[in-house]
């Protein structure tokens, strides 16, 4: 079966791009990748060998005007003929593609509906960024988008959600009935061997450096921990490692200012896959402070490396991190993060125990299972189309 996989912007090293790579590698179907914005230098090098086709180009800017223009362009985009099924990778605008492509059955691989419209935690933070004067116009834009988006969601033959957190976001906003949604958790690559070296006194925040990751929470929590730490715990440091795309540079500057004056906090923004694996292996624990993550691969990657996770007790982290067994789930407040850091730093046995339980938990989330679930859903849609045409 020939499957057109579409994602509006393939330009980062995010979980969506990684999922597309694994789908292309592992699916039993013939996969063609389409996008409206492709940056081969900014995303994973693996995609260069996968013949990504860029259609009419859209901006990756996240202002309301730019997103509106991108939405119009996506709604006018036509996928080339010759495909049996269209798989739309959705984190917001992707469903609009279905308006021009109704001749082909469509499946929604939903990483999240547009968070600016459907995630209250995200939405309130976004509305507050530009002050009260622009709030009415933003709310009106959201209402217009939701009306259009709900029409687009009607074009899907089925929906695959990456987590129960995302499924709830879909159903609570009446985008699609729960009976038509299948959950397929993204996965990780199993490790051939666990780290042999003892961990260093280093807390790691891995992954993209952007405002939704709420990294300031971990920095503030670490500074509280470090300021109050007894001399024997002053050796601990915080390492933030991940890419910074153009639109996130002001946020990165804010984080640097927040860390100023604390030499125990370091940033690393050019990180290869090998370097990131080395950082995981040497970390005392991995921090996940995002305020309402859809799912999040970094906790799984940490647990696969037998490293405990300290995460916000919100969103998708609740679906992967087992509180008290593979890590600690805490309230997304600086004081709670500071206390979690103290517990881990001051109790090596607790840290080792939480870490030892991680690999077995991480092994429950595999790319093979993820892709197989998608393949089965695609087969079912294709079969329904064939039966309907008889």
C-alpha positions in Angstrom: 0.0 0.0 0.0 1.2 3.5 -0.9 1.0 5.9 2.0 1.5 9.7 1.9 2.9 10.9 5.2 2.4 14.7 5.7 3.7 17.0 8.4 3.6 20.8 7.8 7.2 21.6 8.9 10.1 19.2 8.9 12.9 21.3 10.3 13.7 20.4 13.9 15.0 17.4 15.8 11.7 16.8 17.6 9.8 13.7 18.5 7.6 14.1 15.4 10.5 14.1 13.0 11.9 11.0 14.8 8.5 9.3 14.6 8.4 9.9 10.8 11.9 8.4 10.4 10.9 5.3 12.3 7.7 5.0 10.3 9.6 5.2 7.1 12.2 2.6 8.3 9.8 0.1 9.8 6.5 0.3 8.1 5.5 -2.6 5.8 3.9 0.0 3.5 5.5 2.2 0.9 6.0 5.6 2.6 6.4 9.0 0.9 7.0 12.0 3.0 5.5 15.4 2.2 5.8 18.8 4.0 5.4 22.5 3.4 8.7 23.4 5.0 11.8 21.3 4.9 15.2 22.2 6.4 17.6 19.3 5.9 20.3 21.0 8.0 18.1 21.7 11.0 16.4 18.3 11.3 17.8 14.8 11.7 20.4 13.8 9.0 18.5 10.5 8.5 15.8 12.4 6.6 18.2 13.4 3.8 18.1 9.8 2.6 14.3 9.6 2.7 13.4 11.8 -0.3 11.3 14.4 1.6 9.2 16.4 -0.8 8.6 20.0 0.0 5.3 21.4 -1.5 4.4 25.2 -1.3 6.6 26.6 1.4 5.2 28.1 4.6 6.8 30.0 7.4 7.7 28.4 10.8 7.2 31.6 12.7 4.6 31.3 15.4 3.0 34.7 15.4 -0.7 34.8 15.0 -0.4 36.4 11.5 2.2 34.0 10.3 0.3 31.0 11.6 -2.8 32.3 9.9 -1.0 32.6 6.5 0.4 29.1 7.0 -3.0 27.7 7.7 -4.4 29.1 4.4 -1.5 27.7 2.4 -1.8 24.3 4.0 -5.6 24.3 3.3 -4.8 24.9 -0.4 -2.0 22.2 -0.7 -2.7 19.2 -2.9 -0.8 15.9 -2.3 0.4 14.3 -5.6 -1.8 11.5 -6.9 -1.0 7.8 -6.6 -1.4 7.2 -2.9 -3.9 4.8 -1.2 -4.0 6.5 2.2 -3.0 9.9 3.6 -1.4 9.9 7.1 -1.4 13.4 8.6 1.0 14.1 11.5 -0.9 16.6 13.5 0.4 19.0 16.1 -2.0 21.8 15.0 -2.5 22.8 11.4 -2.1 19.5 9.6 -5.8 18.5 9.5 -6.4 21.5 7.2 -4.7 19.6 4.4 -7.7 17.3 4.1 -9.8 20.0 2.5 -8.0 19.7 -0.8 -7.4 16.0 -0.5 -10.8 14.4 0.1 -10.3 11.9 -2.7 -7.9 9.9 -0.6 -8.9 8.4 2.8 -7.1 10.2 5.6 -5.8 9.1 9.0 -4.8 11.5 11.8 -1.6 10.6 13.6 -2.2 13.1 16.4 0.7 14.3 18.5 -1.6 17.0 19.8 -4.4 19.2 18.5 -3.3 22.9 18.3 -2.3 23.6 21.8 -2.9 27.4 21.4 -6.6 26.6 20.9 -7.2 23.4 22.9 -4.7 23.2 25.8 -5.7 25.5 28.6 -2.3 25.5 30.3 -0.5 26.4 27.0 -3.3 28.8 25.9 -3.2 30.9 29.0 0.5 31.3 28.9 0.4 32.3 25.3 -2.4 34.8 25.8 -0.5 36.4 28.6 2.7 37.0 26.6 1.6 40.1 24.8 -0.5 41.7 27.4 -4.3 42.3 27.9 -4.7 44.7 24.9 -4.3 41.9 22.3 -6.2 39.3 24.2 -9.7 39.9 22.5 -8.2 39.6 19.0 -6.3 36.4 19.9 -9.5 34.9 21.4 -11.4 35.7 18.2 -8.7 34.2 16.1 -8.8 31.0 18.2 -12.6 30.7 17.9 -12.3 31.1 14.1 -9.6 28.4 13.9 -11.5 26.0 16.1 -14.6 26.3 13.9 -12.5 25.5 10.8 -10.5 22.8 12.5 -13.5 20.9 13.6 -14.7 20.8 10.0 -11.3 19.4 9.0 -11.3 16.7 11.7 -14.6 15.3 10.1 -12.5 14.3 7.1 -10.6 11.7 9.0 -11.5 8.0 8.7 -9.7 7.3 12.0 -7.4 8.9 14.5 -4.2 7.6 16.2 -3.2 9.4 19.3 0.3 9.2 20.8 -0.9 9.3 24.5 -4.0 9.2 26.7 -3.2 12.9 27.5 -3.6 13.7 23.9 -6.7 11.5 23.6 -8.4 13.5 26.4 -7.5 16.7 24.7 -9.2 15.5 21.5 -12.3 14.2 23.1 -12.8 17.0 25.7 -12.8 19.5 22.8 -15.2 17.4 20.8 -12.9 17.0 17.8 -13.4 13.2 17.4 -15.3 10.5 19.3 -13.2 8.2 21.6 -14.5 5.1 19.8 -12.6 6.1 16.7 -9.3 6.7 18.4 -6.4 4.3 18.8 -3.4 5.0 21.1 0.1 4.3 19.7 2.9 5.4 22.1 6.1 6.5 20.5 9.2 4.5 21.6 12.9 4.5 21.9 15.7 2.4 20.6 16.7 -0.3 23.1 20.3 0.0 24.4 22.8 -2.9 23.8 24.3 -2.3 27.2 23.7 -0.1 30.2 26.3 2.5 31.4 29.1 1.0 33.4 30.6 4.2 34.9 29.2 5.8 38.1 27.1 8.8 37.4 28.5 12.3 37.9 26.9 14.9 40.2 25.1 16.4 37.3 21.4 16.9 36.7 20.6 16.9 33.0 17.8 18.7 31.0 18.0 17.2 27.5 16.0 18.1 24.4 14.9 21.1 22.5 15.3 24.4 24.3 12.0 26.2 23.8 9.4 27.9 26.1 7.0 25.0 26.3 9.7 22.9 28.0 9.5 25.3 31.0 13.2 25.1 31.6 13.1 28.2 33.8 11.3 26.1 36.4 14.2 23.6 36.7 16.7 26.5 36.8 14.9 28.3 39.6 14.5 25.0 41.4 18.2 24.1 41.0 19.3 27.6 42.3 17.1 27.1 45.4 18.6 23.7 45.9 22.1 24.8 45.3 21.9 27.9 47.6 20.5 25.9 50.5 22.7 22.8 49.9 25.3 21.7 52.6 28.9 21.8 51.5 29.0 18.1 50.4 26.1 18.7 47.9 27.5 22.0 46.4 29.4 19.7 43.9 26.1 19.1 42.0 25.6 21.1 38.8 22.8 21.5 36.2 23.5 20.9 32.5 20.9 22.0 29.8 21.6 20.4 26.5 19.6 20.7 23.2 19.1 22.6 20.0 17.9 26.2 19.9 16.0 27.1 16.7 15.7 30.8 15.5 12.3 31.5 17.1 13.6 30.2 20.5 16.7 32.4 20.7 14.9 35.1 22.9 13.8 32.4 25.3 17.3 31.0 25.4 18.6 34.5 26.3 16.1 34.6 29.1 17.3 31.3 30.5 20.9 32.5 30.3 20.0 35.6 32.3 18.2 33.5 34.8 21.3 31.3 35.3 23.7 34.3 35.5 25.9 34.3 38.6 25.6 30.5 39.1 28.6 28.8 37.6 27.0 25.4 38.5 24.6 25.9 35.5 25.8 25.2 32.0 24.3 25.2 28.5 25.2 23.2 25.5 23.4 23.9 22.2 25.3 21.9 19.6 24.7 18.3 20.7 25.1 15.2 18.5 23.2 12.0 19.2 26.4 10.4 20.5 27.1 13.3 22.8 23.5 13.3 24.1 23.8 9.5 24.9 27.1 10.3 26.7 25.3 13.0 28.8 22.5 10.6 29.7 25.0 8.0 30.8 26.9 10.4 33.0 23.8 12.1 34.6 22.8 11.7 38.2 19.2 12.2 37.1 17.3 13.7 34.2 14.9 16.6 34.7 11.6 17.0 32.8 10.0 20.3 33.8 7.6 20.9 30.8 4.3 22.3 32.1 1.9 20.0 30.2 3.9 17.7 27.9 1.9 15.7 25.3 4.0 12.6 25.9 7.8 13.3 26.0 10.5 10.9 24.9 13.3 12.2 27.2 12.0 10.4 30.3 12.0 7.1 28.4 15.5 7.8 27.1 16.6 8.5 30.7 15.0 5.3 32.0 16.6 3.3 29.3 19.9 4.5 30.5 19.0 3.5 34.1 18.8 7.1 35.1 15.9 8.3 37.4 13.6 11.1 36.2 12.4 14.2 38.2 9.4 15.4 36.3 6.4 17.8 36.5 3.3 15.9 37.7 1.4 16.9 34.6 0.5 15.6 31.2 2.2 12.8 29.4 4.9 12.4 32.1 2.3 10.7 34.2 2.0 8.0 31.6 5.7 7.1 31.5 7.3 8.0 34.8 6.2 5.7 37.7 6.3 7.9 40.8 8.6 6.4 43.5 9.6 3.5 41.2 11.4 5.0 38.2 11.5 8.6 39.2 9.7 11.4 41.1 6.7 13.3 40.0 6.4 16.7 41.7 4.3 19.8 41.5 5.6 22.2 38.8 6.8 24.8 41.3 10.5 25.8 42.1 10.2 24.7 45.7 8.9 21.3 44.8 11.7 20.8 42.2 14.3 22.0 44.7 13.1 19.4 47.2 13.1 16.7 44.6 16.7 17.6 43.6 17.7 17.5 47.3 16.2 14.0 47.8 18.1 12.6 44.8 21.4 14.3 45.6 21.3 13.4 49.2 20.3 9.8 48.7 22.5 7.8 46.3 20.7 4.5 47.2 17.4 6.0 46.2 18.9 7.3 43.0 20.3 3.9 42.2 17.0 2.1 43.0 15.0 4.4 40.8 17.5 4.1 38.0 17.6 0.2 38.2 13.9 0.0 37.6 14.1 2.3 34.5 15.2 -0.1 31.7 12.3 -2.5 32.2 9.8 0.4 32.1 11.4 1.9 29.0 11.3 -1.4 27.3 7.5 -1.2 27.3 7.7 1.6 24.7 9.2 0.5 21.4 9.2 1.9 17.9 8.3 -1.5 16.5 5.0 -1.5 18.5 4.4 2.1 17.6 4.8 1.5 13.8 2.8 -1.8 13.9 -0.1 -0.1 15.5 -0.1 2.6 12.8 0.2 -0.1 10.0 -2.8 -2.0 11.4 -4.9 1.2 11.5 -3.9 2.1 7.9 -4.8 -1.4 6.8 -8.2 -1.1 8.4 -9.0 2.2 6.7 -7.9 0.8 3.3 -10.1 -2.3 3.9 -13.1 -0.2 4.8 -12.6 1.8 1.6 -12.5 -1.3 -0.5 -15.6 -2.8 1.1 -17.4 0.5 0.7 -16.6 0.5 -3.0 -18.1 -2.9 -3.7 
